Amino acid sequence: MKALIVCVSVSHGNTRRVAEAMGEVLEATIAEPEQVEVSDLDRYDLVGFGSGIFNQMFHPRLRAFVRALPKQPRGNAFVFATSGFPPQLWPMTRLARRAGFDVLDTFSVRAFDTWAPLRLVGGVNKGKPDAADLDAARAFAAGLRARVTAGA
Ligand SMILES: Cc1cc2nc3c(=O)[nH]c(=O)nc-3n(C[C@H](O)[C@H](O)[C@H](O)COP(=O)(O)O)c2cc1C
């Protein structure tokens, strides 16, 4: 199975850590949107899209990348995020579906957040994602892997 994780992680590297845990299980290539050759997306059995949440939205670079993809039938995908508070994942799911992906599942985890007002109190969710969160990310990836290989 060939997997790609498209990830933007600019604040604390939280999303990158989650992507790497998933990537171990999926043996995935992890790339920033700007590193992805759009015509290569067809080569993957599974593509993940993840970032932190900023002002209640996925990172603009990830949104712009998915929004600009030519609409055509595509393969399996998943969506994930790290955030200070429970995020809304559906906007990215919708963008990926509009691009033609079959979005199999979503994953999110609370993570260290020092967004402006929270910085005054030292941030929230210090130390997260922690080992248990990364284990949950690996378990999520294992479930996806099983689904994709069963359907192959
Ligand atoms: C400018 C800014 C805005 C943020 N806005 C939100 C938000 O609206 N909701 C939320 O739950 N977390 C918010 N966060 C927290 C980030 O989503 C969280 O720290 C995330 O794990 C960052 O991922 P990264 O380290 O991979 O970039 C914000 C953080 C920053 C710096």
The ligand as a MOL file (V3000), in Angstrom:
LIG
                    3D

  0  0  0     0  0            999 V3000
M  V30 BEGIN CTAB
M  V30 COUNTS 31 33 0 0 0
M  V30 BEGIN ATOM
M  V30 1 C -2.7600 31.9520 15.8310 0
M  V30 2 C -3.3330 30.6750 16.3770 0
M  V30 3 C -4.6990 30.4520 16.2910 0
M  V30 4 C -5.2540 29.2810 16.8150 0
M  V30 5 N -6.6110 29.0760 16.7170 0
M  V30 6 C -7.1590 27.9510 17.2480 0
M  V30 7 C -8.5600 27.7400 17.1860 0
M  V30 8 O -9.3270 28.5120 16.6490 0
M  V30 9 N -9.0720 26.6010 17.7500 0
M  V30 10 C -8.2580 25.6920 18.3790 0
M  V30 11 O -8.7740 24.6970 18.8890 0
M  V30 12 N -6.9170 25.8490 18.4220 0
M  V30 13 C -6.3380 26.9480 17.8700 0
M  V30 14 N -4.9840 27.1260 17.9100 0
M  V30 15 C -4.1320 26.0440 18.4630 0
M  V30 16 C -3.5080 25.1730 17.3700 0
M  V30 17 O -4.5090 24.6120 16.5410 0
M  V30 18 C -2.6980 24.0180 17.9940 0
M  V30 19 O -1.6530 24.5280 18.7870 0
M  V30 20 C -2.1640 23.0780 16.9350 0
M  V30 21 O -1.7620 21.8800 17.5530 0
M  V30 22 C -1.0110 23.6600 16.1450 0
M  V30 23 O -0.5230 22.6930 15.2710 0
M  V30 24 P 0.9810 22.7010 14.7310 0
M  V30 25 O 1.8940 22.7630 15.9270 0
M  V30 26 O 1.0920 21.4170 13.9890 0
M  V30 27 O 1.0850 23.8830 13.8090 0
M  V30 28 C -4.4190 28.2990 17.4150 0
M  V30 29 C -3.0360 28.5390 17.4920 0
M  V30 30 C -2.4890 29.7030 16.9890 0
M  V30 31 C -1.0070 29.9210 17.0940 0
M  V30 END ATOM
M  V30 BEGIN BOND
M  V30 1 1 1 2
M  V30 2 1 2 3
M  V30 3 2 2 30
M  V30 4 2 3 4
M  V30 5 1 4 5
M  V30 6 1 4 28
M  V30 7 2 5 6
M  V30 8 1 6 7
M  V30 9 1 6 13
M  V30 10 2 7 8
M  V30 11 1 7 9
M  V30 12 1 9 10
M  V30 13 2 10 11
M  V30 14 1 10 12
M  V30 15 2 12 13
M  V30 16 1 13 14
M  V30 17 1 14 15
M  V30 18 1 14 28
M  V30 19 1 15 16
M  V30 20 1 16 17
M  V30 21 1 16 18
M  V30 22 1 18 19
M  V30 23 1 18 20
M  V30 24 1 20 21
M  V30 25 1 20 22
M  V30 26 1 22 23
M  V30 27 1 23 24
M  V30 28 2 24 25
M  V30 29 1 24 26
M  V30 30 1 24 27
M  V30 31 2 28 29
M  V30 32 1 29 30
M  V30 33 1 30 31
M  V30 END BOND
M  V30 END CTAB
M  END
